[in-house]
Structure formats: structure tokens, C-alpha cells
Amino acid sequence: MKKIAEYLGTEVAVFLQDERFKGWKVERTEEADIKPPIVCYAFPQRGLTLQCDINERINVVFLGSRDGESFDNKLLAPDLSLDWNRKQAQQHLGTPSRSGSQRVDPILGAYGAWDRFDRRSHVIHVQYRIDADIVCMITLMRPEVAPVPSGPGIKKHKAPQPFLRKETLQNAALQVAGYVLLMTFAGLCLAGNPPVPIMAIIAIPTWGLPVLLGSLHPRDPSRIGFLLGLALHFSLWLCLLNRKAIKAMIKRRRSDTEK
């Protein structure tokens, strides 16, 4: 069954043919004196209003629960609900993109607090009652027509970032696998100097862990992890390749000390 938000951008005639709304009484009004002109379809006693452009395509959907009108919650479940409080709305919809506190407009009167949730395909605006943090209106909008709220009391929230992104883990796995193969090939070419198993084992902690740690860097995680891994890996590689020279140097120093 098609979700309400999926009707955004479609012709209102398609919406009116939906079996869920087909028998509903609807009132059409046109406001041609504003720019751009808008066409509204209101459903009395249903708590539903559609705002369309001049081509009858749905731009905004108002779902209300006040003044004796309430939209049927069954048609919203489980994605949305007009019975949610503010905490429940944020638990279901995530961190708001923007939030506003209760205010009093000199013309329109008092407004309750609100939260806005930006999605790729649409914007969800949740309005709460003045006397309680309970949903009284849910507005669904196309991103291109959604206004950018501004003014006092408006907070812009930053979406939480995951500890390790999927792309970072894939990048680390590919780099580790590539260097294990490279080290194995190098070990074979050097006739086991250093031994192949040692090179394979060394490659994982000295390259994979720095990449994962570097992923926590906020600016350029891939580059940071790459440089950390390269520095540590290169130094250990040199030590392993030159272990005979290092042993000879230690032996000379011991013999000099004994003398």
C-alpha cells in the first residue's frame, strides 16, 4: 500500500483515486493572487489538506489532529502517528534537522514547539500542542518547496556520525588484503627473507589498525589512516628486511663492550 509521503510530486487525481480516500468529501480552492499560485484540496472532518501547484501536483500534505478534525492514525502507521509525544516522535524519526521552541506570533497567535526531519525524498514537520508536547499536526513537504526556518528559538541539529563508517571498513579490508598479497609476493621473491608468514601477520596490525583509527579523524579519515599505516608499516618492513644487518650491528657493539 502506498505511503502518504509517496504521493508528493504526483498528480492529485492519482491520490483521489486511492481506495482509502475515494469516498471522502473534498473541497477545492484556488489561490491565484499569490505567486506562485496554489491549489488546495481540503477534506472536511478528516484532518487532511493537500496543497498543490498550478499543475495539480501535490507539494504539501497537512495531517491534523485538532479542532474536532483528526486524520485516521491507521493510515499513517507504523511510520507516523498523531498520538506520539515529542519523545516518541524523535525516537521513531531520529534526530531532528531543526527544532523550534514555543512562540507567539503577533498575527497568527501562539504556536507550540516543533521539530523538522529532513529526508532525501521529503521533509517531515511535526508541530506540537501549546499546552503539551503532543503532536497536533504533521506536515509532509517536497524538499524543493520546504521553507528554511529562521528566527529566534530555532536550533539546527547535527546528525550523529557512526563510529566507523561502512566505506571505511571496506577501505581498510581492501588495503589489508592488498598488502598481505604484496608482502607475500615480496617474501617469495626474496626467498623467504623475511619469511612469508611473518609478513602476512605483520601486515594486518600494522596496516589495518591505523586505518581504523584514522577513520575517527573528522577531516580526511582515509588519508590519515593511510599515512599512519604507511609510516608504521614501512618502518617495520625496513627492520625485517635488514634484520641481519641489525643483528650484526648488535653483535659488534657487544664485542666492543666486552673488549
C-alpha positions in Angstrom: 0.0 0.0 0.0 1.4 3.4 -1.0 2.5 5.7 1.8 1.1 9.2 2.1 4.6 10.7 1.6 5.0 8.8 -1.7 2.2 10.9 -3.2 4.3 14.1 -3.0 5.1 15.2 -6.6 2.3 13.2 -8.1 -1.0 14.5 -9.6 -3.7 15.0 -7.1 -6.1 12.9 -9.3 -3.9 9.8 -8.5 -4.4 10.5 -4.8 -8.1 10.9 -5.1 -8.4 7.5 -6.9 -6.8 5.7 -3.9 -9.4 3.4 -2.4 -8.6 4.7 1.1 -9.7 8.3 0.2 -12.0 7.7 -2.7 -15.3 8.3 -0.9 -14.1 11.2 1.1 -15.8 14.6 0.7 -13.3 17.1 -0.7 -13.4 20.9 -1.3 -11.2 22.5 -3.9 -10.0 26.1 -3.6 -7.5 28.0 -5.8 -5.4 31.0 -4.7 -4.3 32.6 -7.9 -3.5 36.0 -6.4 -0.2 34.7 -4.8 3.0 33.8 -6.5 3.3 31.0 -7.4 -0.4 30.1 -7.4 -1.5 27.2 -5.3 -4.5 24.8 -5.3 -5.8 23.3 -2.1 -7.8 20.2 -1.6 -9.4 20.1 1.9 -11.2 17.1 3.3 -13.7 18.3 6.0 -13.7 16.4 9.3 -10.8 14.2 8.0 -7.9 16.3 9.2 -6.3 16.3 5.8 -5.4 19.1 3.4 -3.4 18.8 0.1 -1.5 21.8 -1.3 -0.7 21.6 -5.0 0.9 23.7 -7.6 -0.8 25.1 -10.6 -0.3 21.8 -12.4 -2.2 20.0 -9.7 0.8 18.2 -8.4 1.0 17.7 -4.6 3.6 19.8 -2.9 2.5 19.6 0.7 0.3 17.3 2.8 -1.2 18.6 6.1 -2.2 15.9 8.6 -4.0 17.4 11.6 -5.4 16.4 14.9 -7.2 19.4 16.4 -10.4 21.5 16.3 -12.5 18.3 16.1 -10.7 17.1 13.0 -8.3 14.2 13.2 -6.6 12.2 10.5 -7.0 8.4 10.8 -3.9 7.1 12.5 -4.3 3.7 10.9 -3.5 5.3 7.5 -0.2 6.5 8.9 1.0 3.5 11.0 3.7 2.4 11.5 5.8 5.3 10.1 4.0 8.2 11.7 1.4 8.8 14.4 -0.7 11.7 15.6 -0.7 10.1 19.1 3.0 10.5 19.6 4.5 12.8 22.2 7.7 14.7 21.3 10.0 12.0 22.8 8.3 9.2 20.8 8.4 11.2 17.6 12.2 11.7 18.0 12.7 8.0 18.9 10.9 6.9 15.7 12.1 9.6 13.3 15.6 10.2 14.7 17.5 13.4 15.5 15.6 16.5 14.1 17.4 18.6 11.5 15.9 21.7 13.1 13.8 22.5 16.1 11.8 25.4 17.3 10.5 26.5 20.7 7.0 27.7 21.6 6.4 31.2 20.4 3.6 33.8 19.9 3.1 35.3 16.5 1.7 38.9 16.6 -0.7 38.0 13.8 -1.3 34.2 13.9 -1.1 33.8 17.7 0.6 31.2 19.8 2.4 28.2 18.4 3.7 25.1 20.1 7.2 23.7 19.7 8.2 21.9 16.5 10.7 19.5 15.0 11.8 19.2 11.4 13.2 15.9 9.9 14.9 16.2 6.5 14.7 13.1 4.3 16.1 12.7 0.8 12.7 12.4 -0.8 10.6 14.6 1.6 10.6 16.8 4.7 8.6 16.0 7.8 7.5 18.9 10.0 6.0 17.9 13.4 4.0 20.5 15.3 3.3 20.0 19.0 0.4 21.4 21.1 0.9 24.6 23.1 0.0 23.0 26.4 1.8 19.7 26.0 4.5 18.0 23.9 1.9 16.0 22.0 1.6 16.0 18.1 -1.1 18.2 16.7 0.0 18.5 13.1 2.3 16.6 10.8 3.3 18.3 7.5 4.9 16.4 4.6 6.7 18.5 2.0 8.7 18.1 -1.1 12.3 19.3 -0.3 12.3 21.9 -3.1 9.2 23.7 -1.6 10.1 23.3 2.1 10.9 26.7 3.6 14.1 27.2 5.6 13.0 28.2 9.1 14.9 31.1 10.7 14.5 33.4 13.6 14.9 33.3 17.4 14.4 30.0 19.2 15.4 27.8 16.2 18.1 25.2 16.7 19.9 23.3 14.0 20.9 19.8 14.9 23.8 17.9 13.5 23.1 14.3 12.7 25.2 11.8 14.7 28.0 10.2 12.8 28.6 6.5 13.1 31.8 5.4 15.0 33.0 3.5 11.9 31.5 4.1 8.5 30.9 1.1 6.2 33.1 2.7 3.5 36.0 3.0 6.0 35.7 -0.7 6.9 35.6 -1.7 3.3 38.6 0.5 2.6 40.6 -1.0 5.5 39.8 -4.5 4.4 40.9 -3.9 0.8 44.1 -2.2 1.9 44.9 -5.1 4.4 44.2 -7.7 1.8 46.3 -5.9 -0.9 49.3 -5.5 1.4 49.1 -9.1 2.6 49.3 -10.2 -1.0 52.1 -7.7 -1.7 54.1 -8.8 1.3 53.6 -12.5 0.4 54.8 -11.8 -3.1 57.8 -9.8 -1.9 58.7 -12.6 0.6 58.6 -15.2 -2.2 60.8 -13.0 -4.4 63.3 -12.7 -1.5 63.3 -16.4 -0.9 61.7 -16.2 2.5 63.7 -13.2 3.7 61.7 -12.2 5.8 59.5 -15.4 6.0 56.1 -15.2 4.2 54.0 -16.0 7.3 55.7 -13.2 9.3 55.0 -10.7 6.6 51.3 -11.7 6.4 50.9 -11.5 10.2 52.7 -8.1 10.4 50.6 -6.6 7.6 47.3 -6.9 9.5 48.0 -5.0 12.7 50.5 -2.5 11.2 48.2 -1.5 8.4 44.6 -2.4 9.4 44.6 -0.8 12.8 46.0 2.6 11.8 43.4 2.7 9.0 40.6 2.1 11.5 42.0 4.6 14.0 42.4 7.1 11.2 38.8 6.7 10.3 37.9 8.6 13.5 39.6 11.8 12.1 36.8 14.2 11.2 38.5 15.8 8.2 40.0 13.1 6.0 39.9 9.7 7.6 41.1 7.7 4.6 44.2 9.8 4.2 45.0 9.9 7.9 44.7 6.1 8.2 46.7 5.6 5.0 49.6 7.8 6.3 49.6 6.2 9.8 49.6 2.7 8.3 52.3 3.6 5.7 54.7 5.1 8.3 54.4 2.2 10.8 54.4 -0.5 8.1 57.4 0.9 6.2 59.4 1.2 9.4 58.7 -2.4 10.4 59.3 -3.6 6.8 62.8 -2.0 6.8 63.5 -3.6 10.2 62.6 -7.0 8.9 64.5 -6.7 5.7 67.6 -5.5 7.5 67.4 -7.8 10.5 70.7 -9.4 9.5 72.4 -6.0 9.4 70.8 -5.1 12.8 71.9 -8.4 14.3 75.5 -7.8 13.0 75.5 -4.3 14.4 74.3 -5.5 17.9 77.0 -8.3 17.8 79.7 -5.7 17.0 78.6 -3.5 19.9 78.6 -6.4 22.3 82.1 -7.4 21.2 83.2 -3.8 21.6 81.7 -3.7 25.0 83.5 -6.9 26.0 86.8 -5.5 24.9 
